[in-house]
Every structure is written in structure tokens, then in C-alpha cells.
Amino acid sequence: LDTDLYETIIFNALILNIDRISSGYILQGNVISNNRAI
């Protein structure tokens, strides 16, 4: 097992998870502010 490749895969997976989580929070924030505006 190539450890460099393994670390790269794990690192990319973490980045993708962080992107999903942060975009999820942004979507939730938009929904909340839209509800307040109504």
C-alpha cells in the first residue's frame, strides 16, 4: 500500500466532507434568514 496515495485519498475525502458540511450550513442559514424575512 502506497502510504502517500492513501494519505492523499483520506485528505481529499476530508476536504469533500468539509465542503459538504459548510455548504449545508450555508443552505440552512439562507433558509433561516429567508424565514425571518417573511
Backbone as JSON Lines, residues from 0, in Angstrom:
{"i":0,"aa":"L","n":[0.86,-1.2,0.0],"ca":[0.0,0.0,0.0],"c":[0.89,1.24,0.0]}
{"i":1,"aa":"D","n":[0.65,2.11,-0.95],"ca":[1.42,3.36,-1.06],"c":[0.83,4.36,-0.07]}
{"i":2,"aa":"T","n":[1.59,4.65,0.99],"ca":[1.05,5.5,2.05],"c":[0.78,6.92,1.57]}
{"i":3,"aa":"D","n":[1.58,7.42,0.63],"ca":[1.35,8.78,0.13],"c":[0.0,8.84,-0.58]}
{"i":4,"aa":"L","n":[-0.28,7.84,-1.4],"ca":[-1.55,7.79,-2.12],"c":[-2.7,7.67,-1.12]}
{"i":5,"aa":"Y","n":[-2.5,6.82,-0.12],"ca":[-3.52,6.6,0.91],"c":[-3.84,7.91,1.64]}
{"i":6,"aa":"E","n":[-2.79,8.64,2.02],"ca":[-2.98,9.91,2.73],"c":[-3.69,10.92,1.83]}
{"i":7,"aa":"T","n":[-3.35,10.91,0.55],"ca":[-3.99,11.84,-0.39],"c":[-5.48,11.56,-0.49]}
{"i":8,"aa":"I","n":[-5.84,10.28,-0.56],"ca":[-7.25,9.9,-0.66],"c":[-8.0,10.34,0.59]}
{"i":9,"aa":"I","n":[-7.42,10.08,1.75],"ca":[-8.05,10.47,3.02],"c":[-8.2,11.99,3.09]}
{"i":10,"aa":"F","n":[-7.14,12.69,2.7],"ca":[-7.15,14.16,2.74],"c":[-8.25,14.7,1.84]}
{"i":11,"aa":"N","n":[-8.35,14.15,0.62],"ca":[-9.39,14.6,-0.31],"c":[-10.78,14.31,0.24]}
{"i":12,"aa":"A","n":[-10.94,13.17,0.88],"ca":[-12.24,12.82,1.46],"c":[-12.61,13.81,2.56]}
{"i":13,"aa":"L","n":[-11.63,14.2,3.38],"ca":[-11.88,15.18,4.44],"c":[-12.29,16.52,3.85]}
{"i":14,"aa":"I","n":[-11.58,16.94,2.8],"ca":[-11.9,18.22,2.15],"c":[-13.32,18.18,1.61]}
{"i":15,"aa":"L","n":[-13.7,17.08,0.96],"ca":[-15.05,16.96,0.41],"c":[-16.09,17.02,1.52]}
{"i":16,"aa":"N","n":[-15.82,16.34,2.63],"ca":[-16.77,16.36,3.75],"c":[-16.92,17.77,4.3]}
{"i":17,"aa":"I","n":[-15.8,18.48,4.44],"ca":[-15.85,19.85,4.96],"c":[-16.65,20.74,4.01]}
{"i":18,"aa":"D","n":[-16.44,20.55,2.69],"ca":[-17.19,21.34,1.71],"c":[-18.69,21.06,1.84]}
{"i":19,"aa":"R","n":[-19.05,19.79,1.98],"ca":[-20.47,19.44,2.1],"c":[-21.07,20.03,3.36]}
{"i":20,"aa":"I","n":[-20.33,19.9,4.46],"ca":[-20.84,20.39,5.74],"c":[-21.01,21.91,5.69]}
{"i":21,"aa":"S","n":[-20.01,22.62,5.18],"ca":[-20.08,24.08,5.16],"c":[-21.18,24.54,4.21]}
{"i":22,"aa":"S","n":[-21.34,23.88,3.06],"ca":[-22.41,24.28,2.15],"c":[-23.77,23.96,2.77]}
{"i":23,"aa":"G","n":[-23.84,22.89,3.56],"ca":[-25.07,22.57,4.27],"c":[-25.42,23.66,5.27]}
{"i":24,"aa":"Y","n":[-24.4,24.14,6.0],"ca":[-24.65,25.22,6.96],"c":[-25.09,26.49,6.24]}
{"i":25,"aa":"I","n":[-24.47,26.77,5.1],"ca":[-24.83,27.97,4.34],"c":[-26.28,27.86,3.88]}
{"i":26,"aa":"L","n":[-26.67,26.67,3.39],"ca":[-28.06,26.47,2.96],"c":[-29.02,26.66,4.12]}
{"i":27,"aa":"Q","n":[-28.68,26.09,5.28],"ca":[-29.53,26.25,6.46],"c":[-29.63,27.72,6.84]}
{"i":28,"aa":"G","n":[-28.52,28.43,6.79],"ca":[-28.51,29.85,7.13],"c":[-29.41,30.64,6.2]}
{"i":29,"aa":"N","n":[-29.37,30.31,4.91],"ca":[-30.22,31.01,3.95],"c":[-31.69,30.73,4.22]}
{"i":30,"aa":"V","n":[-32.0,29.49,4.54],"ca":[-33.4,29.14,4.84],"c":[-33.87,29.9,6.07]}
{"i":31,"aa":"I","n":[-33.02,29.95,7.09],"ca":[-33.39,30.64,8.34],"c":[-33.61,32.13,8.06]}
{"i":32,"aa":"S","n":[-32.7,32.76,7.33],"ca":[-32.84,34.19,7.07],"c":[-34.03,34.46,6.15]}
{"i":33,"aa":"N","n":[-34.32,33.54,5.23],"ca":[-35.49,33.7,4.37],"c":[-36.77,33.62,5.2]}
{"i":34,"aa":"N","n":[-36.8,32.71,6.16],"ca":[-37.99,32.58,7.02],"c":[-38.17,33.83,7.87]}
{"i":35,"aa":"R","n":[-37.07,34.4,8.33],"ca":[-37.17,35.61,9.15],"c":[-37.67,36.78,8.31]}
{"i":36,"aa":"A","n":[-37.25,36.81,7.05],"ca":[-37.63,37.93,6.19],"c":[-39.12,37.89,5.89]}
{"i":37,"aa":"I","n":[-39.69,36.71,5.89],"ca":[-41.12,36.6,5.55],"c":[-41.98,37.13,6.7]}
